[in-house]
Amino acid sequence: MDEKRVAIITGVTRLKGIGRAICLELAKMGIDIFFTYWRNYDRTMPWGVKDDEPDLIQKEIIELGVRCEKAEIDLSEKLSTDNIFNRVETSLGFPSILINNATHSTMTNIENITARELDKHYFVNLRAPILLSSAFVRNFRNSHPGRIINISSGQSLSAMNTEIAYAVTKGAIETFTKTMQHELAYKNITINAINPGMTDSGWIDEDLSKIFINKFPKGRFGLPSDAAKIVGFLVSKDADWITGQIIHSEGGFIREGTVN
């Protein structure tokens, strides 16, 4: 009997989040799920989080007929990487899929940015994905083709001068993705990044909606399920020849200077 595939997904705290949608999409494919969450971050954000949301997400996943374990882990901690892999291998087995979805984002501009705030973004948005990817490769058993998928935000397409720390750390993930494609291909692992565009995952308020909705030709923002469907394809056998790519899925978003 073939060993079931196991996926690690970071940043799965909220019912409205992209992380939850990814977990459900992979669970529907029969993939066992291990997800991390960190409620302390979301509690400080305008959208907030209820204490039971990770439990509800786990329940949804299990009801789809797969195994699911979770852990509340601060990805900025040095030992978080070993902690995650020890837990997933003990509870579910060796992972063949890694989805680096967790993110840290606050408003920072060139005048107010601090070393502390820059470090917070670096630890979660860049250091953690790289170290998790490194551990994934070291522990990879090749029983299934390996998949690493990083969630980006399209920083290479336009400026984000009010979110400098976020932009530079997430933008570096695209460079990491491209840099690793050749070495990982020899190991039967693909690595890709997805920019899901402006996604209605609970942070778009009425003011933002008025500003941006007309920039989407379809008259809607992206949905968490839109990003999840791309992840589902990239982990499938049909995507075995795709690696080192940054997939911009923005529904035709119209940027400044675009001529209709």
Secondary structure, DSSP 8 states (H G I E B T S, - for coil): -----EEEE-----TTSHHHHHHHHHHHTT-EEEEEE-HHHHHTSTT---TTHHHHHHHHHHHTTS-EEEEE--TTSTTHHHHHHHHHHHHT---SEEEE-------B-TTT--HHHHHHHHIIIIIHHHHHHHHHHHH---SS-EEEEEE---TTTS--TTBHHHHHHHHHHHHHHHHHHHHHHTTTEEEEEEE--SB-SS---HHHHHHHGGGSTTSS-B-HHHHHHHHHHHTSGGGTT--S-EEE--TT---TT---
